[in-house]
Amino acid sequence: MRITSTSCICPVLVSLCFVQRCYGAAHHGSIKVTRNQTKHIEGETEVHHRPKRGWVWNQFFVLEEHMGPDPQYVGKLHSNSDKGDGSVKYILTGEGAGTIFIIDDTTGDIHSTKSLDREQKTHYVLHAQAIDRRTNKPLEPESEFIIKVQDINDNAPKFTDGPYIVTVPEMSEMGTSVLQVTATDADDPTYGNSARVVYSILQGQPYFSVDPKTGVIRTALHNMDREAREHYSVVIQAKDMAGQVGGLSGSTTVNITLTDVNDNPPRFPQKHYQLYVPESAQVGSAVGKIKASDADTGSNADMKYTIMNGDGSGVFSISTDKETREGILSLKKPLNYEKKKSYTLNIEGANTHLDFRFSHLGPFKDVTMLKIIVGDVDEPPLFTMPSYVMEVYENAKIGTAVGTVTAQDPDAANSLVRYFIDLNTEEDRYFTIDASTGTIKTAKIFDREETPRYNITVAASEIDNPELVSHVPVGIRILDVNDNPPELAREYDIIVCENAKPGQVIQTISATDKDSSANGARFHFSLDEGLSLNPNFTLRDNEDNTASILTRRRRYSRTTQDVYYLPVLISDSGTPPLSSSSTLTIRVCACERDGRVRTCHAEAFLSSAGLSTGAIIAILLCVVILFVFSLAIVVLFITLRRSKKEPLIISEEDVRENVVTYDDEGGGEEDTEAFDITALRNPSAAEELKYRRDIRPEVKPVPRHQPSSSLDSIDVQEFIKQRLAEADLDPSVPPYDSLQTYAYEGHRSETGSISSLDSATTHSDQDYNYLGDWGPEFKKLAELYGEIESERTT
């Protein structure tokens, strides 16, 4: 079988196709198909020979976009087994078989029934086979062939990315690349010139050009100025068929913008400016604006303004507004029309970002002259000082002068000024001011310890124009006077140990004073001189605003006295000096040997000795037995006395005297626990009538009256004689006298006391201090013997 095709590549080759088709039919028509010698279905066997294909193969072509009324002829299939009698049947399978491509099963002619588009599908793969129409057995093996869709120029070039937006710096050199555009053609690039594209510029000349092959757009002029023209619209065309007549074309638009460079220096529109500023303008406020023009944009137009020189360079300052690029003129110092009426400034405006490629176009700065006219306005009074600080002593009388403020009218009229205090706060009501002189006086009595400082606001206004008011702050400090006595810094809890030694510091006290350090920075501590010498404690002034409390004797007993009171006198060094008295409370506590406090509560003797309950019961039982035994002895003695006979006559020589012997030395003046010697110290204290306690008086004696002044001068000897005379004249006393003699030394005795108190040389017969070294089991015993030793020493 052979394949015959009438499709030609181009009309010029029709004759060649025809010759090829005729030559193929003549050349291959004599080829016979030899089938393999194999066993047939009917069971026949044949000799096996190599089969020789009888197909004549040619590649089929079909033109795209066929618009004819009849199906387009593609080609013809023919087998050597076909004798023309219709016994051979041709079958076509594969892509598009039966839908796009149909075959005449008798003649083998193939036709295309639809218009094809090569851009959608370039070729189709099909399979052809020849079979026996009667037996449906294949006469030839199935063979594959391809039908290619022949391209025609039916697609115009397209710019897939258009339209384009691009920028290029102004003043660029000619030939500077701007953008490369690319157009695509869907036609077959391997066949003819259908897909060969050429670029050209339709709009945008003479500013830009395009390369016809690459599509690169370039600048076509020198020094294109953005300030002259900024935007350009360029139209680029792409044409296939290498630009020949009849080719298809497409176009796109390229929008080109020239970007700015700093090629224009700033310029002031005028060389001279004039500005009016009133003298009432506030310091720091903006008084005017100035601007230099710059044709550039963005950072290329950024400006900086500077005052170059002029007589107003110290009075005014200039800054740059980055958004508006204006120079803001501000006031540095207050203006005074009466002193200076005008100023002259030279102001420079310069670019901050320079491009040295265009330095030849400079200089990129400009200078102008500004004249400032100061305007005269009616100003409020002006105080001589921006603020005042005054002082006044506390406790000063109401109406005391504190100080004076002064204000003047700065204008040439020099109007009179009136003063007053703004009553905005409560503090403003504590002072008054003279409206004419500005003298401030007190309106209350101040206490520095309550409020040490006051702040008020004084206002001044012109009498002719009260609306013009100026204010000034006035600070008033309250000075201190010594009107507060010193006092203890805190409440002290003072403890003295029972085993304390003489001269031991048991507490350090300090004082405070509400007054300032100038009045009483140095405190003095002392004991109250009006009281007698304290035998237990003393005070030492450390001369550093503290004082130490010291013990004066050895050992203290909680059972005897557990609390002592010590009056302390504290005075300051102010003028005049003030003092106060405070009483310190000192508690007696039991302490360890190292000084740690163990307890401060008074304990029973037995309990402190650490005896058990059984031992206490045993001791009580012994006491009961001793009491019963003593009672029996007393009864026996009374019985014996009653049985003894007394003589009837008492001899005159039998003088019965009761002699009481004392071998215990008294404590002297310091022994305040043995008996009350107040009567002997001060006879006036005993002037009050006291009755005898041994008998009941029958007649009430007449009270004695004597001036206190005479009692203070009575001597002890006279006092005793007086008491003796009173006893003789008193009818209620017994007919015998009783004279008691007291060892009274009197005032300022030169012999001194013979008491053993405070004697450092007095020792007991035996020292029990070694008991403290025996351990905690003997602690109570050591304390008991220590107390006994202390009592013996006393």
Secondary structure as UniProt FT lines:
FT   STRAND          2..4
FT   HELIX           11..13
FT   HELIX           14..28
FT   TURN            29..30
FT   TURN            41..42
FT   STRAND          60..63
FT   TURN            64..65
FT   STRAND          72..78
FT   TURN            80..81
FT   STRAND          88..94
FT   TURN            95..96
FT   TURN            98..100
FT   STRAND          101..103
FT   TURN            105..107
FT   STRAND          109..112
FT   TURN            118..120
FT   STRAND          123..132
FT   TURN            133..135
FT   STRAND          143..150
FT   TURN            160..161
FT   STRAND          164..169
FT   TURN            170..171
FT   TURN            174..175
FT   STRAND          177..180
FT   TURN            189..190
FT   TURN            192..195
FT   STRAND          198..203
FT   TURN            205..207
FT   STRAND          208..210
FT   TURN            212..214
FT   STRAND          216..219
FT   TURN            226..228
FT   STRAND          231..239
FT   HELIX           241..243
FT   TURN            245..246
FT   STRAND          249..259
FT   STRAND          272..278
FT   TURN            279..280
FT   TURN            283..284
FT   STRAND          286..290
FT   HELIX           298..301
FT   STRAND          303..309
FT   TURN            311..315
FT   STRAND          316..321
FT   TURN            322..325
FT   STRAND          326..331
FT   TURN            337..339
FT   STRAND          342..351
FT   HELIX           356..361
FT   STRAND          365..375
FT   STRAND          382..383
FT   STRAND          388..393
FT   TURN            394..395
FT   TURN            398..399
FT   STRAND          401..404
FT   STRAND          407..408
FT   TURN            412..413
FT   STRAND          417..421
FT   HELIX           427..430
FT   STRAND          431..433
FT   TURN            435..437
FT   STRAND          439..442
FT   TURN            448..450
FT   STRAND          453..462
FT   TURN            466..467
FT   STRAND          469..479
FT   STRAND          487..488
FT   STRAND          494..497
FT   TURN            498..499
FT   TURN            502..503
FT   STRAND          505..512
FT   TURN            517..520
FT   STRAND          524..527
FT   TURN            529..530
FT   STRAND          537..541
FT   STRAND          546..551
FT   TURN            558..560
FT   STRAND          563..571
FT   STRAND          579..591
FT   TURN            593..594
FT   STRAND          597..599
FT   HELIX           605..609
FT   HELIX           613..643
FT   TURN            652..653
FT   HELIX           668..670
FT   HELIX           678..681
FT   HELIX           683..686
FT   HELIX           708..712
FT   HELIX           716..729
FT   TURN            731..732
FT   TURN            747..748
FT   TURN            757..758
FT   TURN            760..761
FT   HELIX           769..773
FT   HELIX           776..778
FT   HELIX           779..793
//
